[in-house]
Amino acid sequence: MFGIEDKRIRTLRTESAELKATVTAIHRSQAVIEFQLDGTIIDANENFLATMGYTIEEIRGRHHSLFVDPKDVASPEYARFWERLRAGEFFSDAFRRVGAGGDEIWIQGSYNPVFDAEGKPYKVIKFASDITAVRREQEAARAEREKAAAVQDQVVSILAEKLGRLAEGDLTAEIDAFPNQYERIKGDFNRSVESLREALSAIAGATANLEAGSGEIASASSDLSRRTEQQAASLEETAAALDEITATVKRSAEGAQQASAAAAAANAHADRSGDVVAQAVAAMGEIENSSGQITRIIGVIDEIAFQTNLLALNAGVEAARAGEAGRGFAVVAQEVRALAQRSAEAAKEIKVLIASSTNQVERGVRLVGDTGEALAGIVAKVSEIDRLIREIAVSSQEQSTGLHQVNAAVNQMDQVTQQNAAMVEEATAAAANMSVETRALAQLVGRFRIGVGASGLDHRARAAA
């Protein structure tokens, strides 16, 4: 049992030593002061005394308000501050305090209520660090910032005034006076205004030229549009006429081809007619030859009849001489003689008919020959006509093909011209819009006052004029 108590004592001694070491380290690095709950100072370490410039005898037993500005002490917030500490609240913040001699001291501190075994606060310990130097640096920086802010406000005010004039179109608004550290901004601003003024001067001159040019373009585009429309209408009429001509030539070509076919057929028929006439001429020649042969045969028959008649006559003479014995023979001789006479008469008649037939055949041969010659001429003419018609048909076909190509080209030209007319109308509208926009641009440029130019007139006055 005594061993356990010894171990507990050793543990408590160890913890007490560690706590003492911790407190020593805090007192070494921190400014520490203890207060009663009403704010009366109980004790303070050397760091706090050095920070505030007091000795322990000068502050012990006095109130915390010794370190506070009298105006803050009289405030309700200060009274509430101690009420809250007595209630056990913890505070940590940067505090402004008054040191010995009235010096302003800033500390970063924490007010820590200390509680008894029953959990009731019975004193307050304050741990603090001197941040006066840091605070003064912050104040200096703030003052510098305020000074810089004032200068910036001045710069912003001047820039706002100049930019306001620029917004109203006054390009003579240059900066005259400016803080030295912003001299570069002044130079850049003035150069920018000068460049803008020069640019707008150039734009003003170009706008005037552009306005005149756009007017001319609009007028020219209007004229071109009107002429293009007329040309499109003419081309459309030409295309329609060419369509009709193409159709007519196509029909003529088809007619020429049909005529060529008919002429070729007529030529073939004429050739066949010429062959028939030639055969007829040959047949007539054969008939003529046959007539000559018949004539010769009739001449033989005529001679036979003459000889027969002569023989019959001789027989009659001889029968007469014979008397009664030759009477029968005389009758026969008489009949033969009569037959020979009829044969001679028939031969004469046939000869007359053959002669007439021969004359008619000769006339027919002559007519057939004339017909053959006429048909030969007709065949030659028909052949020539057929050749000419074929040439006409070929030419008509070529003309039809050429006219078709011309018609296609004209139709394409018509489409292109229609498209060109539409494009010209668009260009005319664009030129009109450009003219309007140019006038609007001139009015916009006229809003700016860019000073007196070489002509001695302000640009706004020139734009108004």
Secondary structure as GFF3:
##gff-version 3
##sequence-region A 1 465
A	DSSP	alpha_helix	2	29	.	.	.	ID=ss1
A	DSSP	beta_strand	31	35	.	.	.	ID=ss2
A	DSSP	beta_strand	41	44	.	.	.	ID=ss3
A	DSSP	alpha_helix	46	52	.	.	.	ID=ss4
A	DSSP	alpha_helix	56	59	.	.	.	ID=ss5
A	DSSP	three_ten_helix	64	67	.	.	.	ID=ss6
A	DSSP	alpha_helix	70	73	.	.	.	ID=ss7
A	DSSP	alpha_helix	76	86	.	.	.	ID=ss8
A	DSSP	beta_strand	91	98	.	.	.	ID=ss9
A	DSSP	three_ten_helix	100	102	.	.	.	ID=ss10
A	DSSP	beta_strand	104	115	.	.	.	ID=ss11
A	DSSP	beta_strand	121	130	.	.	.	ID=ss12
A	DSSP	alpha_helix	132	167	.	.	.	ID=ss13
A	DSSP	three_ten_helix	180	182	.	.	.	ID=ss14
A	DSSP	alpha_helix	183	322	.	.	.	ID=ss15
A	DSSP	three_ten_helix	323	326	.	.	.	ID=ss16
A	DSSP	alpha_helix	327	446	.	.	.	ID=ss17
A	DSSP	alpha_helix	459	464	.	.	.	ID=ss18
###
